[in-house]
Amino acid sequence: MAKKLYGLEAELFKGLIKESTKSIVDVEGNRYLIQQIEANEVEKEIESDPELREMIKRADEDIKRGRLYTTEEILDAIDRGEV
């Protein structure tokens, strides 16, 4: 799972990792390894394309609301000129 941090959260997090590409953080007795990773090409493309990010966001919202369609339903809708 990926999570974006902004504002104060981002600043606090940067303070934890500022001098190393690997950090161990103890949160209430639970240790977490935080390690910098390189974005793959797909992630780079998504991050650089606001239109694509918006499409993914809308798709995620559709899934949460139960608006799901089978491949056959979509192909039929295309054939009917609805999509």
C-alpha positions in Angstrom: 0.0 0.0 0.0 1.3 3.5 -0.9 0.4 6.6 1.1 1.1 10.2 0.2 2.2 12.5 3.0 1.6 16.2 2.9 2.3 19.2 5.0 3.2 18.5 8.7 3.1 14.7 8.2 5.6 14.9 5.4 7.9 17.2 7.3 7.9 14.9 10.4 8.6 11.9 8.2 11.5 13.6 6.4 13.0 14.3 9.8 13.0 10.5 10.5 14.8 9.6 7.3 16.9 12.6 6.5 20.3 11.0 6.7 19.7 7.5 5.5 18.0 5.5 2.7 17.1 2.9 5.4 15.6 3.7 8.8 14.1 1.7 11.6 11.3 3.4 13.4 9.9 2.1 16.7 6.2 2.9 17.2 4.8 1.8 20.5 7.2 -1.2 20.6 6.6 -2.2 17.0 9.6 -1.7 14.7 9.2 -0.7 11.1 11.9 -0.7 8.3 11.5 2.4 6.2 13.5 2.1 3.0 13.7 4.4 -0.1 12.5 2.7 -3.3 12.9 3.7 -6.9 9.6 4.2 -8.8 9.2 1.9 -11.7 8.3 3.2 -15.1 4.6 2.7 -14.7 4.6 4.7 -11.4 6.6 7.4 -13.1 4.1 7.7 -15.9 1.2 7.8 -13.6 2.8 10.4 -11.4 3.6 12.6 -14.4 0.2 12.5 -16.0 -2.6 14.4 -14.1 -5.3 13.1 -16.5 -4.3 9.5 -15.9 -4.2 10.1 -12.1 -7.8 11.5 -12.3 -9.0 8.5 -14.4 -7.6 6.1 -11.7 -9.2 8.1 -9.0 -12.6 8.0 -10.7 -12.1 4.2 -11.2 -11.3 3.7 -7.6 -14.5 5.6 -6.6 -16.6 3.5 -9.0 -15.2 0.3 -7.4 -16.0 1.6 -3.9 -19.6 2.4 -5.0 -20.0 -1.0 -6.6 -20.1 0.3 -10.2 -18.5 -2.8 -11.7 -18.9 -4.2 -15.2 -17.7 -7.4 -16.9 -15.6 -7.3 -20.0 -18.6 -8.6 -22.0 -20.9 -5.9 -20.6 -18.3 -3.2 -21.7 -17.9 -4.8 -25.2 -21.7 -4.8 -25.6 -21.9 -1.2 -24.6 -19.2 -0.3 -27.1 -21.1 -2.2 -29.8 -24.2 -0.2 -28.9 -22.2 3.1 -29.1 -22.8 3.8 -25.4 -19.1 4.0 -24.6 
